[in-house]
Amino acid sequence: MLNFVDKVKAYFDPEYAFKATRLREATAFVSSIHDASRATPNYAVAQWDNPEDLDILDLVTLRATSRDKYYNNGFYKGTISAAVDHVVGSGLHAKSTIQRRLIPSLTEERAKKIEEMFDDYFNAWAESTMCDITAKDNFYAIQRLAYMQYKRDGDCFVSLPLTPIINGKVVQINMIGAEHVKSYELGFEHGIKVNKNGMPVSYSIVQKDNTFKKVKTFSKGKRNILHVFNRERAKLKRGIPFLSPVMRDVDAIDQYMKYELTAAKLSAIFFGSITTQSKEDIFGNETDLLNPSEQKQTEKNTIKENSITQLLPGDELKIHQQGRDNPNYDKFVMTSMQKVAASTRIPLEIILTQFTSSYSASRAAMLQMQKFVKPERELFITSFCKPTRDQVITWGVLNGDLDVPDFFENRSAYLKSIWIGDPMGSVDPQKDVKAKVSAIDNHLLTREQATVELGFGDFETNVNILKKEKELIKPLQKELMNVGN
């Protein structure tokens, strides 16, 4: 962090501020890279004041340490991957649901056609790699990347530029690393400038040539920067890595496992010694065992497997091998992982991917996981998925690809949609299907909801497919009936 004098110098010489801050960040990174959470003010008890953004003073160190653990610690990466797999999975898919009551002039038939048109247009964009500014991933793969970065680094930034391609322009997704959003100018904090109400109005993004580009949050009704993070305080501007509270615990598990593996290797080594009264080397080397200083330099002898030898009278063979079985190994690992589960709200069975208990216990773990998934999906959809879809559909209307004359008069009503993700899964599919059928028969659940929860796709799409299948099967059934007669 720059002090007041540095900020004054930065006003006249931005290059000085850049070098000074880089030096401070490098020093902080080297001094506490292995244990970032120890440096955080959260562990300081005696404080006269506790500002709302106090817990991100060491954000640079926390982010660097989190990335190091993600790439080098299996438990750390596995916990974040478990969150990604359940919240995003194969991708969150949008289905248009126009608010018809807010558009009185819109007929039901016209509304269905527009919904199909919106879905087809957005799906064509989302399934193409042209939605990515690097042309590598489609929208659903980018979702996984964005959510992973948000959990690993604490937040994720995205811009949505209109990029000229062939004969037109396309809305593309540009992922921005969390470390690239920063500034050394007055008025910016952690790379973000806010108004008096705390709303971000501008972002400062580091470019490849170490210059800073200021991007307004909104321009001409278009949102330029999307910021995905979990706000835990009212005035918080940035987020911290997902596993910051248990960073040391996860690291301790990995280190403990390495030590146990080393101990197991050492305990597996066979070592024996022979006590003899002979002056001759029993392994055949001509040397005086009683005078080590006069011993000749000979090659080391090893005992081969399946070999048998006879000792001379008075000789004694001693085997120095200590068996090792640490009874506290499982207890330590499980206790540490339980702390991780309590901090992240992800059930221990999900983190370890082990369902060794009863059906009821396994289902309880999956239901508990849904309590984590639902708010996480809502935050990610609101911060990333929905704004992206809104801009894609809006550009389609502006570009003339989508014919909706009164779109901008009722934009929010037209852009209404639901997002469908991977289902919870099932321990016993037959029981779950019977439960859903019973709920539908008693008018407690719709067929569309049941289809989504069971992971069977979209109800309306399934009905249309079933109609086609029935038409195809009818002639075949008649042929089979004629053959039977």
GIUR-V73287 format. One record per backbone hydrogen bond with DSSP energy under -0.5 kcal/mol. CO is the residue of the C=O (numbers start at 1). NH is the residue of the N-H. E is the energy in kcal/mol with one decimal. If there is no record, write none. Layout:
co: <CO,CO>
nh: <NH,NH>
e: <E,E>
//
This chain:
co: <3,4,5,6,7,8,9,9,13,13,14,15,16,17,18,19,20,21,22,23,24,25,26,27,28,29,32,35,35,36,36,37,40,41,43,45,51,53,54,56,58,59,60,61,62,63,64,65,66,67,68,69,72,73,74,75,76,77,78,79,80,81,82,83,84,84,88,91,93,95,98,99,100,103,105,107,108,109,110,111,112,113,114,115,116,117,118,119,120,121,122,123,125,126,128,129,131,132,138,139,140,141,142,143,144,145,146,147,148,149,149,150,151,154,156,157,158,159,161,161,163,165,168,170,172,173,173,174,176,177,178,180,180,185,189,191,192,193,193,195,199,201,202,203,203,204,205,207,211,212,213,213,215,217,217,219,222,222,224,226,226,227,228,229,230,233,241,243,244,246,247,248,249,250,251,252,253,254,255,256,257,258,259,260,261,262,263,264,266,271,273,274,275,279,281,285,285,287,288,291,292,296,302,304,312,316,316,318,318,319,321,325,326,328,329,330,331,332,333,334,335,336,337,338,339,340,341,341,345,347,347,348,349,349,354,358,359,360,361,362,363,364,365,366,367,368,368,369,369,370,371,372,373,374,375,376,377,378,379,380,380,381,384,385,386,387,388,389,390,391,392,393,394,395,396,396,397,402,404,406,407,408,410,411,413,413,416,418,419,420,428,428,429,430,431,432,433,434,435,436,437,438,439,439,440,446,447,448,449,450,451,451,452,458,459,460,461,462,463,464,465,466,467,468,469,470,471,472,473,474,475,476,477,478,479,480,481>
nh: <7,8,9,10,11,12,12,13,16,17,18,19,20,21,22,23,24,25,26,27,28,29,30,31,32,33,35,38,39,39,40,40,43,44,45,47,54,56,57,59,62,63,64,65,66,67,68,69,70,71,72,73,74,77,78,79,80,81,82,83,84,85,86,87,88,89,91,93,420,418,100,102,103,106,107,111,112,113,114,115,116,117,118,119,120,121,122,123,124,125,126,127,128,139,131,132,173,135,142,143,144,145,146,147,148,149,150,151,152,153,154,154,242,230,228,176,226,174,163,172,170,168,165,163,174,133,175,159,157,180,181,182,206,188,192,204,189,201,202,198,195,217,193,205,215,182,213,210,207,214,205,215,203,224,225,222,219,224,160,158,228,229,156,231,232,236,244,246,247,250,251,252,253,254,255,256,257,258,259,260,261,262,263,264,265,266,267,268,269,320,318,276,316,289,284,281,287,289,291,294,295,298,304,307,315,275,318,273,320,321,323,327,329,332,333,334,335,336,337,338,339,340,341,342,343,344,345,346,347,350,351,352,353,354,356,362,363,364,365,366,367,368,369,370,371,371,372,372,373,374,375,376,377,378,379,380,381,382,383,384,385,386,388,389,390,391,392,393,394,395,396,397,398,399,401,402,400,404,407,410,410,411,414,415,99,416,97,95,421,93,431,432,433,434,435,436,437,438,439,440,441,442,444,445,443,450,451,452,453,454,455,456,455,462,463,464,465,466,467,468,469,470,471,472,473,474,475,476,477,478,479,480,481,482,483,484,485>
e: <-2.1,-2.0,-2.3,-2.5,-1.3,-0.8,-0.7,-2.9,-0.6,-1.4,-2.2,-2.2,-2.6,-2.4,-2.2,-2.0,-2.0,-2.7,-2.3,-2.2,-2.4,-2.3,-2.4,-2.1,-1.3,-0.5,-0.6,-0.8,-0.5,-1.3,-0.6,-0.5,-1.5,-1.8,-0.5,-1.3,-1.4,-1.1,-1.5,-1.3,-2.5,-2.8,-2.2,-2.5,-2.4,-2.2,-1.9,-2.6,-2.1,-1.7,-1.2,-2.1,-0.5,-2.4,-2.5,-2.1,-1.7,-2.7,-2.0,-1.5,-2.2,-2.9,-1.7,-2.4,-2.0,-2.3,-2.3,-0.6,-3.4,-2.4,-1.4,-1.0,-1.5,-1.9,-0.6,-2.4,-2.1,-1.7,-2.3,-2.4,-2.4,-2.2,-3.1,-2.5,-2.5,-2.3,-2.8,-2.6,-2.0,-1.6,-3.1,-2.4,-0.7,-2.7,-1.2,-1.4,-2.9,-1.6,-2.0,-1.7,-1.3,-1.9,-3.1,-2.5,-2.3,-2.4,-2.1,-2.0,-2.8,-3.0,-0.5,-1.1,-2.9,-0.5,-3.1,-2.8,-3.5,-2.7,-0.8,-2.4,-2.2,-2.3,-3.6,-2.7,-0.5,-2.2,-0.6,-2.3,-1.2,-1.6,-1.1,-1.0,-3.2,-1.5,-1.4,-2.5,-2.5,-3.3,-1.5,-1.8,-2.1,-1.6,-2.7,-0.6,-3.0,-1.2,-2.8,-1.8,-3.1,-0.6,-2.6,-0.5,-2.6,-2.7,-0.7,-1.7,-2.2,-0.6,-0.9,-2.2,-0.5,-0.7,-1.9,-0.7,-0.7,-1.2,-1.6,-0.7,-1.2,-2.4,-1.9,-2.3,-1.9,-1.7,-2.4,-2.7,-2.2,-1.8,-2.2,-2.4,-2.1,-2.3,-2.5,-2.2,-2.0,-2.2,-2.3,-0.9,-1.2,-2.9,-3.1,-0.6,-2.4,-1.1,-2.1,-1.1,-1.2,-0.8,-0.8,-1.6,-1.3,-0.8,-0.6,-0.9,-2.3,-2.9,-0.5,-2.7,-0.6,-1.1,-0.6,-0.8,-1.1,-2.4,-2.2,-2.7,-2.4,-2.3,-2.5,-2.1,-1.4,-1.7,-2.6,-2.3,-1.9,-2.5,-1.8,-0.5,-0.6,-0.6,-1.9,-2.5,-0.8,-1.5,-0.5,-2.3,-2.5,-2.2,-1.9,-1.8,-2.5,-2.3,-1.9,-1.4,-0.9,-0.5,-0.8,-0.7,-2.4,-2.5,-0.6,-1.3,-3.0,-2.2,-2.2,-2.3,-2.9,-2.3,-2.2,-2.3,-1.4,-3.0,-1.6,-2.3,-2.7,-1.8,-1.9,-2.7,-2.4,-2.3,-1.8,-1.9,-2.5,-2.6,-1.7,-1.7,-0.9,-1.1,-1.5,-1.1,-0.7,-0.5,-2.3,-2.1,-1.8,-0.7,-2.4,-2.6,-0.5,-2.9,-0.5,-1.8,-2.5,-2.1,-2.1,-2.1,-2.5,-2.2,-2.0,-2.3,-2.5,-1.4,-3.2,-0.9,-1.7,-2.3,-2.2,-1.9,-2.6,-2.0,-0.6,-2.6,-0.8,-2.4,-2.2,-2.1,-2.2,-2.5,-2.0,-1.9,-2.5,-2.4,-2.1,-1.9,-2.1,-1.8,-0.7,-0.6,-2.5,-2.0,-2.1,-2.2,-2.2,-2.3,-2.2,-2.0,-1.9>
//
